[in-house]
């Protein structure tokens, strides 16, 4: 398992798209910190980058990589290697590589300009989203053999989590605004890893005016520390559950 994961990591780190992704994040991060005197405003500007670009690149790159590695996967399956080890090795390779790219591109500038807890939460949230959307991508890729359908499903999932879901939540709020919505809103927020990451970062920055209604309710119900712990636990579940389902599907799949 270690050898397969090491091969996948080295293969991805040599990939031109991954190198370009890392350099792009690095340039944007240094530009944001250089142009803005207030460090907290720079961190806020990077939040949009983390919430939009990181999930998009993670889910599309991972989906394409899995499909392009189909022959390599079939070769490994023919060897005396457990399918579980093969699938977990690919996941580990993708997750480590994309997290490392994010850390180099965003984490290093944050450590230089904002080494405090605010910058650390942003870094951890970005790496968590990278891992989560790798997990979702692997689930999407194992559900269909058609590469176009798999990539299309990944893009739709990203679009749903980053844009459509908030519209649905707002519609529910307007429709049921006369009822107590605190607990249902916490549940709805938990169903979207992007919303959870956004709330976690903005809770730490203590900017409730920019959090939106869902984030304000999250802060009101759970407070600072409890809300942070809850968000971390749910994000871990978001990384684990799609991977577990995809692992079961891959173990039973006829290649």
Buried (B, 14 or more C-beta within 10 A) or exposed (E): EEEBBBBBBEBBBEBEEBEEBBEBBBEBBBEBBEEBEEBBEBBBBBBEBBBBBBBBBBBBBBBBBBBEBEEBBEEBBEEEBEBEBBBBBBBBBBBBBBBBBBBBBBBBBBEEBBEEEBBBBBBBBBBBBBBBBBBBBBBBBBBBEEBEEBBBBBBEBBEEBBEEBBEEBEEBBEEEEEEEBEEBBBEBBBBBBBBBBBBBBBBBBEBBEEBBBBBBBBBEBBEEEEBBEBBBEBBEBBBEBBBEBBBEBBEEBEE
